[in-house]
């Protein structure tokens, strides 16, 4: 409801509604004013109310609102009241504007059978492959300004850490401080900002950069949550020049739980950036203009990004500590065999999978230019119901028979599927007592593969394909929707 309220307020709908519904006996109201109010009925807010049912639910959400009104210049909206001279010269922070049209690049899954098709066209842009991290997507929007008119130096004026859904993260002040302190000292910053100025004037005093990447919490496997321990055997058996890869795993459950906390700071986050964008590249990729046709490709954006990460790593080495801004190696691949070699490495080291990025300009949408391959797939589902049974479970070191949730029921492609693995004993007992704690909630379910069988014949005598999941297990429990 806070999102809806914010939307209505930003578009002047509440202001217009209050204006139109002022009492008709207002002594200060002119006849022309009263006539104008009458023309505003029904107000936009009254129409909005008609879109809601008695449970205050509607067939649209935040994403639809953002897409529907992405092109409206919010600072220019019509005012239904007399203009306040004090507001005339007010400017809007670009960090606020960017959240109005916030679209991030997302990948599409690719199967082993589909891999050869990526390399059939020899004239197509090249592909780059990297490890798929098990963390939380995070975009740092960094606002910079010149130190003074005569100086070539820059300073960070503000930083905003956002989720892929444009929700702010408040637990990443350690990373924000690191970026604010070290980014202005980056030797290549001036050249990088030459393409980031917000107008054609080379003397522009402001610029905005977007660092897109993954925030992880790396822990020794013996200290990680149960969902991360699956990487332990693979990580210990792998051969790598970096000893930390043997013993450190990405704790997805920990980072998801901590990054959403308020009044809390993650003390040792690890940020793996995989893209570095200017404001224009991030927000204007849809526009078919001369400037957009000159947009940098992934390989061109990768060069300054790798130099920037090297800058952070060198500074950390001087201080004798690990860098919290870390390198995510991008390897150019030209054949299916090279991808298969990386998949073998991923399997050996317990990675979640690999990501393939094509050397094309940025697109803030789910694109075929980004492909994800995972041995274990995952997807979001809404929990329909639970099954309760008596189970012998260990809690606080004591095995006892307890009333517990044995499994949840979800729907996959029209088929009800039970998921019983991945829950802790405490969760099983809690949800058996309080089913509302999970029923109706969105969950991420991991599964090895999708299975397909032929169902029973229908009334017409035609057998239908029935889909299910092989080895499903719970990965994470969200709320009414996934919020990171």
C-alpha positions in Angstrom: 0.0 0.0 0.0 3.0 2.3 0.6 3.9 1.9 -3.1 0.4 2.8 -4.2 0.2 5.8 -1.9 3.6 7.0 -3.1 2.5 6.6 -6.7 -0.7 8.6 -6.2 1.1 11.4 -4.4 3.9 11.7 -7.0 1.4 12.0 -9.8 -0.7 14.7 -8.0 -3.8 12.4 -7.8 -4.4 12.9 -4.1 -3.8 16.6 -4.4 -6.3 16.9 -7.3 -8.8 14.8 -5.3 -8.6 17.0 -2.2 -8.9 20.1 -4.4 -12.1 18.8 -6.2 -13.8 17.8 -3.0 -13.4 21.0 -1.1 -16.7 22.2 0.5 -18.9 24.1 -1.9 -19.6 26.7 0.8 -16.0 27.8 0.9 -16.3 31.6 1.4 -13.0 32.2 -0.5 -13.9 30.1 -3.5 -14.7 32.0 -6.7 -17.5 30.8 -9.1 -14.9 29.9 -11.7 -13.1 27.8 -9.1 -16.2 26.0 -8.2 -17.0 25.3 -11.8 -13.4 23.9 -12.3 -13.9 21.6 -9.4 -17.0 20.2 -10.9 -15.2 19.4 -14.1 -12.8 17.3 -12.1 -15.5 14.9 -10.9 -15.1 12.0 -10.9 -11.5 12.5 -9.8 -8.7 10.2 -10.8 -8.6 8.9 -7.2 -12.3 8.0 -7.4 -11.7 6.2 -10.7 -8.7 4.4 -9.0 -11.0 3.3 -6.2 -13.3 1.6 -8.7 -10.3 -0.5 -9.9 -10.1 -2.1 -6.4 -12.3 -4.9 -5.0 -13.6 -5.0 -1.5 -10.3 -6.6 -0.3 -8.4 -3.7 -1.7 -6.8 -5.9 -4.4 -6.4 -5.0 -8.0 -5.1 -6.7 -11.1 -1.9 -4.6 -11.2 1.1 -4.0 -9.1 4.2 -1.9 -8.8 5.8 -3.2 -12.0 2.7 -2.4 -14.1 2.5 1.1 -12.6 6.1 1.8 -13.4 5.8 0.6 -16.9 2.5 2.4 -17.6 3.8 5.8 -16.4 7.5 5.5 -17.2 7.3 8.2 -19.8 5.6 10.8 -17.6 8.0 13.6 -16.4 7.0 13.7 -12.8 8.6 17.0 -11.9 6.5 18.7 -14.7 3.1 17.4 -13.5 0.2 19.8 -13.5 -0.6 21.4 -10.2 -4.2 21.8 -9.2 -3.3 24.5 -6.7 -1.8 28.0 -7.1 1.9 27.7 -7.8 4.2 28.2 -4.8 7.0 30.5 -5.9 9.3 28.7 -3.4 9.0 25.5 -5.5 9.6 27.2 -8.9 13.3 26.5 -9.1 13.3 23.2 -7.3 15.3 20.5 -9.2 14.8 16.7 -8.9 17.6 14.5 -7.9 18.5 12.0 -10.7 18.6 9.3 -8.1 14.9 9.8 -7.6 14.2 10.0 -11.3 16.0 6.7 -12.0 13.6 4.8 -9.7 10.7 6.0 -11.8 11.9 4.1 -14.9 13.9 1.3 -13.2 14.5 -1.6 -15.6 17.4 -4.0 -15.1 18.9 -6.5 -17.4 17.8 -10.1 -16.7 18.8 -13.4 -18.3 16.9 -16.2 -19.9 17.7 -19.9 -19.1 19.5 -22.0 -21.6 19.7 -25.8 -21.7 22.6 -28.0 -22.9 20.8 -28.9 -26.0 20.4 -25.1 -26.8 24.1 -24.2 -26.3 25.2 -25.0 -29.9 22.7 -22.6 -31.3 24.5 -19.7 -29.5 27.6 -20.2 -31.7 26.0 -21.1 -35.1 26.2 -17.5 -36.5 29.9 -16.7 -36.8 29.1 -13.1 -37.5 27.1 -12.6 -34.3 28.6 -10.7 -31.3 30.9 -12.8 -29.1 29.9 -14.4 -25.8 31.5 -14.0 -22.3 31.0 -16.6 -19.6 31.3 -16.1 -15.8 30.5 -17.9 -12.6 26.9 -17.6 -11.5 27.0 -16.3 -7.9 24.5 -17.3 -5.2 23.9 -13.8 -3.8 21.5 -10.9 -4.1 21.4 -8.6 -7.1 22.4 -5.0 -6.2 22.8 -1.8 -8.2 24.8 1.0 -6.7 23.7 4.4 -8.3 26.7 6.7 -7.7 26.2 10.4 -8.1 29.5 12.4 -8.6 30.3 16.1 -8.9 33.4 18.1 -9.5 35.2 19.3 -6.5 35.2 22.9 -7.8 34.8 24.7 -11.2 38.5 24.9 -11.8 39.4 21.3 -10.6 39.5 18.1 -12.6 38.9 16.1 -9.5 35.6 14.5 -8.6 33.8 13.5 -5.4 30.9 11.3 -4.6 27.9 13.4 -3.6 25.5 10.5 -3.0 25.1 6.7 -3.3 21.9 4.7 -3.5 22.0 0.9 -3.2 18.9 -0.7 -4.9 17.5 -4.1 -5.5 16.6 -5.3 -8.9 13.1 -4.1 -8.1 14.3 -0.6 -7.1 13.9 -1.2 -3.4 16.6 0.5 -1.3 19.0 -1.5 0.7 20.0 0.1 4.0 22.4 -2.6 5.3 25.2 -1.9 2.9 26.8 1.2 4.4 30.2 -0.5 4.5 30.1 -0.9 0.7 28.8 2.6 0.2 31.6 4.0 2.3 34.2 2.0 0.4 32.9 3.3 -3.0 32.7 6.9 -1.8 36.3 6.8 -0.5 38.1 4.9 -3.2 36.1 5.7 -6.4 37.3 9.3 -6.7 40.9 8.1 -6.5 40.5 5.7 -9.4 43.1 6.9 -12.1 40.7 6.1 -15.0 37.8 8.0 -13.5 38.1 11.1 -15.7 38.2 9.1 -18.9 35.3 7.0 -17.8 33.2 10.0 -16.9 33.8 11.5 -20.4 31.0 9.3 -21.6 28.9 9.7 -18.4 28.2 13.5 -18.5 24.5 14.3 -18.5 24.7 16.7 -21.3 26.9 17.5 -24.3 29.0 20.0 -22.4 32.4 18.6 -21.6 32.5 20.9 -18.6 29.5 19.3 -17.0 29.9 19.3 -13.2 27.9 16.2 -12.5 27.8 12.6 -13.7 26.1 9.4 -12.6 27.4 5.8 -12.7 25.6 2.5 -12.1 27.6 -0.4 -10.7 25.5 -3.6 -11.3 26.5 -6.8 -9.5 25.9 -9.3 -6.8 26.3 -8.9 -3.1 27.3 -12.1 -1.3 28.3 -13.2 2.2 31.3 -15.5 2.0 31.7 -17.9 5.0 33.7 -21.0 5.8 31.4 -23.9 4.9 31.2 -25.1 8.5 29.8 -21.7 9.5 27.4 -21.3 6.6 23.7 -22.0 6.7 22.4 -25.5 5.9 21.4 -24.4 2.4 25.0 -23.4 1.6 26.7 -26.6 2.9 25.9 -28.4 -0.4 28.9 -26.6 -1.8 31.3 -28.0 0.8 32.3 -31.3 -0.7 32.7 -29.9 -4.2 34.7 -26.9 -3.0 37.1 -29.0 -0.9 37.8 -31.4 -3.8 38.4 -28.6 -6.4 41.8 -27.5 -7.4 42.4 -23.8 -7.6 45.2 -21.3 -7.2 43.0 -19.3 -4.8 42.9 -21.2 -1.5 39.8 -19.2 -0.4 37.7 -21.0 -3.1 38.4 -24.3 -1.2 36.9 -23.1 2.0 34.5 -20.2 1.4 31.0 -20.6 0.1 28.3 -18.1 -0.7 25.6 -18.2 2.0 22.5 -17.2 0.2 20.2 -17.6 3.1 22.4 -15.4 5.3 22.6 -12.5 2.7 18.9 -12.5 2.0 18.1 -12.4 5.7 20.6 -9.7 6.5 20.3 -7.3 3.5 16.7 -6.5 4.2 17.2 -5.6 7.9 16.7 -2.0 9.0 19.1 -0.3 11.4 21.6 -3.0 10.6 24.9 -3.0 8.7 26.5 -6.1 7.1 30.1 -5.9 8.3 31.9 -8.0 5.7 29.9 -8.1 2.5 31.5 -9.1 -0.8 30.4 -7.2 -3.9 31.1 -8.8 -7.4 30.3 -6.1 -10.0 29.6 -7.5 -13.5 28.6 -4.3 -15.3 29.4 -0.5 -15.2 26.9 1.8 -16.9 26.4 5.5 -17.4 23.0 7.0 -16.6 22.3 7.3 -20.3 23.1 3.7 -21.0 20.9 2.5 -18.1 17.9 4.7 -18.6 17.8 5.5 -22.3 18.5 2.1 -23.9 15.0 2.0 -25.5 15.5 5.2 -27.4 16.5 4.8 -31.1 18.7 7.9 -31.4 22.1 8.7 -32.7 23.5 8.7 -29.2 21.9 5.3 -28.3 23.4 3.8 -31.4 26.9 4.7 -30.0 26.2 2.9 -26.8 29.1 0.8 -25.5 28.9 -3.0 -25.9 29.5 -5.4 -22.9 33.2 -5.8 -23.8 33.7 -2.1 -24.0 32.0 -1.6 -20.6 34.1 -4.5 -19.2 37.4 -2.8 -19.7 36.9 0.1 -17.3 35.1 -2.2 -14.9 38.1 -4.5 -14.6 40.4 -1.6 -14.2 38.2 -0.2 -11.4 38.1 -3.6 -9.6 41.9 -3.8 -9.9 42.1 -0.4 -8.2 40.0 -1.6 -5.2 42.1 -4.9 -5.0 45.4 -3.0 -5.0 44.2 -0.7 -2.3 43.1 -3.6 -0.2 46.5 -5.4 -0.6 48.3 -2.3 0.6 46.2 -2.5 3.8 46.7 -6.2 4.1 43.1 -7.2 4.0 40.7 -8.8 1.4 38.9 -6.4 -1.0 35.2 -6.2 -0.4 34.8 -5.2 -4.1 35.8 -8.4 -5.9 36.6 -9.6 -9.4 34.2 -11.7 -11.3 36.2 -13.2 -14.1 34.6 -12.9 -17.6 36.0 -15.5 -20.1 35.4 -15.1 -23.9 34.0 -18.3 -25.3 33.6 -19.2 -28.9 32.4 -22.8 -28.9 30.2 -25.3 -27.0 33.3 -27.2 -25.9 34.6 -24.1 -24.0 31.2 -23.7 -22.3 31.2 -27.4 -21.3 34.7 -27.0 -19.8 33.3 -24.2 -17.6 30.3 -26.2 -16.7 32.7 -29.0 -15.6 34.5 -26.5 -13.4 31.2 -25.2 -12.0 30.1 -28.7 -11.1 33.5 -29.5 -9.5 33.6 -26.4 -7.4 30.0 -26.4 -6.4 29.0 -23.2 -8.3 25.4 -22.5 -8.8 26.0 -22.4 -12.6 27.4 -20.0 -15.2 26.1 -16.9 -17.0 26.7 -16.1 -20.7 26.7 -12.4 -21.7 26.7 -11.4 -25.4 28.9 -8.4 -26.5 26.0 -6.1 -27.2 24.7 -2.7 -25.8 22.8 -2.8 -22.5 19.1 -3.7 -22.5 17.1 -3.2 -19.3 14.9 -6.2 -19.8 14.9 -10.0 -19.8 17.0 -10.6 -22.8 18.4 -13.4 -24.9 21.7 -11.6 -24.8 22.1 -12.9 -21.3 21.7 -16.7 -20.8 21.8 -18.6 -17.5 22.8 -22.3 -17.2 22.4 -24.1 -13.9 22.6 -27.8 -13.1 19.9 -27.0 -10.5 17.2 -24.8 -11.8 14.9 -22.7 -9.6 11.6 -20.8 -9.9 9.2 -18.9 -7.7 5.8 -20.4 -6.7 3.0 -19.6 -4.4 2.3 -22.1 -1.6 -1.2 -23.5 -2.0 -1.4 -25.7 1.1 0.7 -27.8 3.5 0.6 -31.4 4.7 1.0 -32.0 8.4 2.2 -35.3 9.9 4.0 -36.6 13.0 7.7 -36.5 12.4 10.7 -37.4 14.6 12.8 -34.3 14.6 15.8 -33.0 16.4 15.4 -29.6 18.1 17.9 -28.3 20.7 19.7 -31.6 20.5 16.7 -33.7 21.4 14.9 -36.1 19.0 11.2 -36.3 19.6 8.0 -37.0 17.7 6.4 -33.7 16.9 3.5 -32.4 14.9 5.2 -30.9 11.9 4.8 -29.8 8.3 5.8 -32.7 6.1 5.6 -30.8 2.8 4.1 -27.8 0.9 2.0 -27.9 -2.2 2.7 -25.8 -5.2 1.5 -25.8 -8.8 3.9 -26.3 -11.7 2.4 -26.0 -15.2 -1.0 -27.0 -14.1 0.1 -29.9 -11.9 0.1 -30.0 -8.0 3.6 -30.8 -6.8 4.7 -31.5 -3.2 8.0 -30.1 -1.9 9.2 -31.6 1.4 13.0 -31.1 1.4 15.0 -28.1 2.5 13.0 -27.1 5.6 14.6 -26.9 9.1 13.0 -28.8 12.0 12.1 -25.5 13.6 10.3 -24.3 10.4 8.4 -27.6 10.2 7.1 -27.3 13.7 6.4 -23.5 13.4 4.4 -23.8 10.1 2.4 -26.8 11.4 1.2 -24.6 14.3 0.8 -21.5 12.1 0.1 -22.5 8.5 -0.6 -18.8 7.5 3.1 -18.3 8.0 3.8 -20.0 4.7 0.5 -20.7 2.9 0.0 -17.9 0.3 3.6 -16.9 0.5 6.0 -16.9 -2.5 8.9 -19.5 -2.2 11.9 -20.2 -4.4 12.1 -23.9 -5.2 15.2 -25.6 -6.5 14.8 -28.7 -8.7 17.1 -30.8 -10.8 14.9 -31.0 -13.9 11.4 -31.0 -15.1 9.7 -34.4 -15.7 7.0 -35.1 -18.2 4.6 -38.0 -18.3 1.3 -38.9 -20.1 -1.7 -38.5 -17.8 -4.9 -40.4 -17.8 -7.3 -40.1 -20.8 -9.8 -37.2 -20.5 -13.4 -37.5 -21.5 -12.5 -37.1 -25.1 -10.1 -40.0 -24.8 -7.0 -37.9 -25.4 -4.2 -38.3 -22.9 -2.6 -35.0 -21.8 1.1 -34.4 -20.9 1.6 -33.9 -17.1 4.6 -32.0 -15.9 6.3 -32.3 -12.5 9.6 -31.5 -10.8 12.5 -33.9 -10.1 14.1 -33.6 -6.6 12.4 -30.3 -5.6 13.7 -28.6 -2.5 13.0 -25.3 -0.8 15.6 -22.6 -1.3 14.0 -19.5 0.3 10.7 -18.3 1.7 9.7 -14.8 0.8 6.5 -12.9 1.7 3.5 -12.1 -0.5 6.1 -11.5 -3.3 9.8 -11.7 -3.9 11.2 -8.5 -2.6 14.9 -8.7 -3.6 
